[in-house]
Amino acid sequence: MAAEKKLILTLFIAAFISLIVFISSIRVSSSSYKPYANVRRGRAHPPAFAYYISGTRGDAERIFRLLLAVYHPRNRYLLHIGTEGDGDERRKLSVMVRSVPAVRAFGNVDVIGKPDATTFMGASNVAAILRAAAVLLKVDGEWDWFVTLSAGDYPLLTQDVFMC
């Protein structure tokens, strides 16, 4: 009889401890879940990039597709539709960007509201790129490399493909 009581008590304690561990693991995993939670910056980690992606009128979808192709939570992005595009197209691009859960979670993508001219030759292009670099440095200067892309550069691969 004493052996049965010890066995029942042992089973009860084991079940109770298992239940506590199970409940605490559910609480921890649901409250701390973030995609790419292990994103780190610094010398011991892969480099971070600052992307300036620009386009002209009618390029909102192409800019968005290019953003999705190169997106990584470690990086910073500045999207730009030139003066040829209108405010509605910029708002449409902003809505598309905010529809991506990872972008909302990390908040690392911005759309320029006051556009620059997007002629791809001459001083205006250089001025737009320098302004983009200044904006990215002001918003978040923790990146290692600055990359300029245009809507016509799609398709590209993310940096994760090369880090395997």
NORQUIPE-V485220 format. One record per pair of residues at least 24 apart in sequence whose C-alpha atoms are under 10 Angstrom apart, sorted by the first residue. I is the first residue (numbers start at 1). J is the second residue. Records with the same first field share a line. If there is no record, write none. Layout:
BEGIN
I: J ; J
END
This chain:
BEGIN
34: 102 ; 105 ; 106
35: 73 ; 101 ; 102 ; 105 ; 106
36: 72 ; 73 ; 74 ; 102 ; 106
37: 73
38: 74
39: 72 ; 73 ; 74
40: 73 ; 74
41: 74 ; 75 ; 142 ; 143 ; 144
42: 142 ; 143 ; 144
43: 144
46: 74 ; 144 ; 159 ; 160 ; 163
47: 74 ; 75 ; 142 ; 143 ; 144 ; 145 ; 159
48: 72 ; 73 ; 74 ; 75 ; 76 ; 142 ; 143 ; 144 ; 145 ; 146 ; 159
49: 74 ; 75 ; 76 ; 77 ; 142 ; 143 ; 144 ; 145 ; 146 ; 147 ; 159
50: 74 ; 75 ; 76 ; 77 ; 78 ; 108 ; 109 ; 132 ; 133 ; 136 ; 137 ; 140 ; 141 ; 142 ; 143 ; 144 ; 145 ; 146 ; 147 ; 148
51: 75 ; 76 ; 77 ; 78 ; 79 ; 109 ; 132 ; 133 ; 136 ; 143 ; 145 ; 146 ; 147 ; 148 ; 149
52: 76 ; 77 ; 78 ; 79 ; 80 ; 110 ; 111 ; 128 ; 129 ; 132 ; 133 ; 136 ; 146 ; 147 ; 148 ; 149 ; 150
53: 77 ; 78 ; 79 ; 80 ; 81 ; 111 ; 129 ; 132 ; 147 ; 148 ; 149 ; 150 ; 151 ; 152 ; 153
54: 78 ; 79 ; 80 ; 81 ; 82 ; 111 ; 112 ; 116 ; 118 ; 128 ; 129 ; 132 ; 148 ; 149 ; 150 ; 151 ; 152
55: 79 ; 80 ; 81 ; 82 ; 83 ; 84 ; 85 ; 117 ; 118 ; 119 ; 120 ; 149 ; 150 ; 151 ; 152
56: 80 ; 81 ; 82 ; 83 ; 84 ; 85 ; 86 ; 89 ; 117 ; 118 ; 119 ; 150 ; 151
57: 81 ; 82 ; 83 ; 84 ; 85 ; 86 ; 89 ; 90 ; 118
58: 84 ; 85 ; 86 ; 89 ; 151
59: 85 ; 89 ; 90 ; 93 ; 150 ; 151 ; 152
60: 85 ; 89 ; 90 ; 91 ; 92 ; 93 ; 94 ; 96 ; 151
61: 89 ; 92 ; 93 ; 96 ; 151
62: 93 ; 150 ; 151 ; 152 ; 153 ; 154 ; 155
63: 93 ; 149 ; 150 ; 151 ; 152 ; 153 ; 154
64: 93 ; 94 ; 96 ; 97 ; 151 ; 154
65: 96 ; 151 ; 154 ; 155 ; 156
66: 149 ; 150 ; 151 ; 152 ; 153 ; 154 ; 155 ; 156 ; 157
67: 97 ; 109 ; 149 ; 151 ; 154 ; 156 ; 158
68: 97 ; 100 ; 103 ; 154 ; 155 ; 156 ; 157 ; 158
69: 154 ; 155 ; 156 ; 157 ; 158 ; 159
70: 154 ; 155 ; 156 ; 157 ; 158 ; 159 ; 160
71: 102 ; 103 ; 108 ; 109 ; 157 ; 158 ; 159 ; 160
72: 102 ; 103 ; 106 ; 108 ; 158 ; 159 ; 160
73: 102 ; 103 ; 105 ; 106 ; 107 ; 108 ; 109
74: 106 ; 108 ; 142 ; 143
75: 106 ; 108 ; 109 ; 140 ; 142 ; 143 ; 144 ; 145
76: 106 ; 107 ; 108 ; 109 ; 110 ; 136 ; 137 ; 139 ; 140 ; 141 ; 142 ; 143 ; 146
77: 107 ; 108 ; 109 ; 110 ; 111 ; 132 ; 136 ; 146 ; 147
78: 108 ; 109 ; 110 ; 111 ; 112 ; 132 ; 133 ; 135 ; 136 ; 148
79: 109 ; 110 ; 111 ; 112 ; 113 ; 132 ; 149 ; 150 ; 151
80: 110 ; 111 ; 112 ; 113 ; 114 ; 115 ; 116 ; 117 ; 118 ; 128 ; 132 ; 150 ; 151
81: 111 ; 112 ; 113 ; 114 ; 115 ; 116 ; 117 ; 118 ; 150 ; 151
82: 112 ; 113 ; 114 ; 115 ; 116 ; 117 ; 118 ; 119 ; 128
83: 114 ; 115 ; 116 ; 117 ; 118 ; 119
84: 115 ; 116 ; 117 ; 118
85: 115 ; 117
86: 115
87: 113 ; 114 ; 115
90: 114 ; 115
108: 139 ; 140
110: 135 ; 136 ; 139
118: 150
120: 150
END
